[in-house]
Amino acid sequence: MNKTKIDWATMSWNPVTGCLHDCPYCYARRIAQRFHGLDGVGSDGLLELSERRDHAFPAGFMPTFHKYRLDEPVKKNKPQVIFVGSMCDLFGDWVPDGWILRVFESCKEAPHHRYLFLTKNPERYLNLYYKGKLPEQPNFWYGTTITNQTDYERVWRRLANLPQTCNTYFSIEPMHGEINLGFMPPWIIIGAETGSRKDKKIPKREWIESIVLACTEEAVFMKESLRPVWGDNLIQKYPW
């Protein structure tokens, strides 16, 4: 578990790393490829580790369960806002239920922290909820990433169908187009694409303004990456 430069959290924790989404703008994949190890994965494309390896990402960006990291939250006495899985999609279809449940149990053992989960596959939240396996803890927040209107139309019903006892949020990052929000969870994060990718897209100020104006009760958090577009007066609110 490490301090993070991500604006809306104080620490990041990666008991699972790796992802199969293959997003062209993914910063995590670039980092994993830089610190790639040589460990092989099983026939199912997954790797489970009980001990630390010399490389931070022994199997590169293939899905890896770092079991030795499960006790890290309980070792932190000072309450933190923890981004769970900054180097993975914990709720990708390829991740076994068992991995997710072990992570949930570790979170429950350290209830003094606030845990922020984020996925491009919020259908998995619903699947776990219907199985009775999605915690409805007040310090658990379930988010989904959207980048454009198509993403929003694809995922919003998944969050809307979760009970109100499940805290939810949108992470609109990187913002790649104007988004007209109908359903809005209590927290909306907005950010621009970072890095120097050839096809990098810069959000327009009016795209951001339309979301801010639509949020009458919802908390908006603008990431530092929006400063060149929005200016110095960033809105950075939390829903708690």
C-alpha positions in Angstrom: 0.0 0.0 0.0 1.4 3.3 -1.1 0.7 7.0 -0.9 -0.8 8.1 -4.2 -0.7 11.1 -6.5 -4.4 10.4 -7.4 -6.2 13.5 -6.3 -9.3 11.9 -4.7 -7.5 9.3 -2.5 -4.7 9.3 0.0 -3.4 5.8 -0.7 -3.6 3.1 -3.4 -3.7 -0.6 -2.6 -3.2 -3.4 -5.2 -3.9 -6.9 -3.9 -4.7 -7.6 -7.5 -2.9 -6.3 -10.6 -3.4 -6.7 -14.3 -6.2 -6.1 -16.7 -7.5 -7.5 -20.0 -9.5 -4.4 -21.2 -6.7 -3.1 -23.4 -7.6 0.6 -23.2 -5.3 2.6 -25.5 -4.9 5.4 -22.8 -4.1 3.1 -19.9 -1.3 4.4 -17.6 -1.3 1.2 -15.5 -0.4 -1.0 -18.5 2.6 1.2 -19.3 3.8 1.0 -15.7 3.4 -2.8 -15.5 5.3 -3.3 -18.8 8.1 -1.2 -17.5 8.5 -3.3 -14.3 7.7 -6.7 -16.0 8.9 -9.9 -14.5 9.2 -13.4 -16.1 6.7 -15.4 -14.0 4.3 -17.4 -16.1 0.6 -17.6 -15.7 -1.6 -20.7 -15.4 -3.7 -22.2 -18.2 -6.5 -19.8 -17.2 -4.3 -16.8 -17.7 -4.2 -16.0 -14.0 -1.4 -15.9 -11.4 -1.6 -16.2 -7.6 1.4 -15.3 -5.4 1.8 -16.0 -1.7 5.1 -14.2 -1.5 6.6 -11.1 -2.9 8.7 -11.3 -6.1 11.7 -9.3 -7.2 9.5 -7.5 -9.8 6.4 -5.4 -8.9 4.5 -7.0 -11.8 5.9 -10.6 -12.1 3.6 -11.5 -15.0 3.4 -8.0 -16.5 -0.2 -6.9 -16.9 -1.7 -10.3 -16.8 -4.2 -10.7 -13.8 -2.2 -11.5 -10.7 -3.4 -12.0 -7.1 -0.8 -10.8 -4.6 -2.1 -12.6 -1.5 0.8 -11.3 0.7 -0.7 -7.8 0.4 -4.1 -8.6 1.9 -3.0 -7.6 5.4 -1.8 -4.1 4.4 -5.0 -2.1 5.3 -5.1 -3.5 8.9 -1.5 -2.3 9.4 -2.4 1.3 8.7 -3.8 2.8 12.0 -4.5 6.3 10.6 -7.7 6.4 8.6 -7.1 6.6 4.9 -9.1 7.0 1.7 -7.9 4.0 -0.3 -8.2 3.5 -4.0 -8.5 -0.3 -4.3 -7.0 -1.6 -7.5 -5.3 1.3 -9.2 -3.4 -1.2 -11.3 -6.2 -3.5 -12.3 -9.9 -3.9 -12.8 -10.8 -5.9 -9.8 -14.3 -6.6 -11.2 -13.3 -7.7 -14.7 -15.0 -10.8 -15.9 -11.7 -12.7 -15.7 -11.3 -12.1 -11.9 -12.5 -15.0 -9.8 -15.2 -14.3 -7.2 -12.8 -15.7 -4.6 -10.2 -13.0 -5.2 -12.8 -10.3 -4.9 -14.2 -11.7 -1.7 -10.8 -12.0 -0.1 -10.2 -8.3 -0.8 -13.6 -7.5 0.7 -12.8 -9.4 3.8 -9.5 -7.5 4.2 -11.4 -4.2 3.9 -13.9 -5.3 6.6 -11.0 -6.1 9.0 -9.9 -2.5 8.8 -13.2 -0.5 9.0 -11.5 2.7 9.9 -10.6 3.3 6.2 -12.8 4.4 3.3 -12.5 2.1 0.3 -13.0 3.3 -3.3 -13.6 0.6 -5.9 -13.6 1.4 -9.6 -14.5 -0.7 -12.7 -15.4 -0.6 -16.4 -17.6 -3.6 -15.7 -20.3 -2.5 -13.2 -22.4 -5.5 -14.2 -20.2 -7.4 -11.8 -21.4 -5.3 -8.9 -24.9 -6.4 -9.6 -23.9 -10.1 -10.1 -22.2 -10.0 -6.7 -25.2 -8.2 -5.1 -27.7 -10.8 -6.4 -25.5 -13.5 -5.0 -25.5 -11.7 -1.6 -21.7 -11.1 -1.8 -21.5 -7.3 -2.3 -20.9 -5.6 1.0 -23.3 -2.7 1.8 -20.8 -1.0 4.1 -21.0 2.7 4.6 -17.3 3.1 4.0 -17.4 1.2 0.7 -17.8 3.1 -2.5 -18.5 1.5 -5.9 -17.6 3.5 -9.0 -17.6 2.9 -12.7 -15.5 4.6 -15.4 -17.1 6.4 -18.3 -15.4 8.4 -21.0 -18.2 9.4 -23.3 -22.0 9.2 -23.9 -21.8 5.7 -25.2 -20.1 4.5 -22.0 -22.7 6.3 -19.9 -25.6 4.7 -21.8 -24.0 1.3 -21.4 -23.4 1.4 -17.6 -25.7 3.8 -15.8 -28.5 1.3 -15.2 -26.0 -1.0 -13.4 -25.3 1.6 -10.7 -28.9 2.7 -10.7 -30.1 -0.8 -9.9 -27.9 -1.2 -6.8 -29.7 -0.4 -3.5 -29.3 3.0 -1.9 -27.3 1.3 0.8 -24.5 0.9 -1.7 -22.5 4.1 -2.3 -21.8 4.7 -5.9 -19.9 7.2 -8.1 -18.9 8.0 -11.7 -15.3 8.5 -12.7 -15.4 10.5 -16.0 -11.7 10.0 -16.8 -10.4 10.5 -19.4 -13.2 12.7 -20.6 -13.4 12.1 -24.4 -16.7 13.8 -25.2 -19.8 15.6 -24.0 -21.9 13.5 -21.7 -25.6 14.2 -20.9 -26.2 12.7 -17.5 -29.7 11.5 -16.6 -29.1 9.2 -13.6 -26.4 10.8 -11.4 -24.8 9.0 -8.4 -23.9 11.2 -5.3 -20.3 11.7 -6.5 -18.8 12.5 -9.9 -15.1 12.7 -10.6 -14.0 14.4 -13.8 -10.5 14.2 -15.3 -8.6 14.7 -18.5 -6.3 12.3 -20.3 -2.7 12.6 -19.2 0.5 11.5 -20.9 1.7 12.1 -24.4 -0.3 9.5 -26.4 -0.5 10.4 -30.1 -4.3 10.5 -30.2 -4.7 12.1 -26.8 -8.0 14.0 -26.5 -8.4 17.3 -24.6 -11.9 17.9 -23.0 -13.7 21.1 -23.9 -14.7 23.5 -21.1 -18.4 23.3 -22.1 -18.4 19.6 -21.6 -17.3 20.0 -18.0 -19.7 22.9 -17.4 -22.7 20.9 -18.5 -21.9 18.3 -15.9 -21.3 20.9 -13.1 -24.6 22.6 -13.9 -26.5 19.3 -13.9 -25.2 18.5 -10.4 -27.5 20.2 -8.0 -27.0 17.9 -5.0 -24.2 15.7 -6.2 -20.6 16.3 -5.3 -18.2 17.1 -8.2 -14.5 16.5 -7.9 -12.2 17.9 -10.7 -8.8 16.3 -11.0 -5.7 18.4 -11.4 -5.5 17.3 -15.0 -8.4 19.7 -15.7 -6.5 22.8 -14.6 -5.3 23.7 -18.1 -9.0 23.6 -19.3 -10.9 24.9 -16.3 -8.4 27.2 -14.6 -7.2 27.4 -11.0 -10.6 27.4 -9.4 -11.1 23.7 -9.5 -14.2 22.2 -7.7 -13.0 19.4 -5.5 -15.8 18.1 -3.3 -16.4 14.8 -1.6 -19.9 13.3 -0.8 -19.0 12.4 2.8 
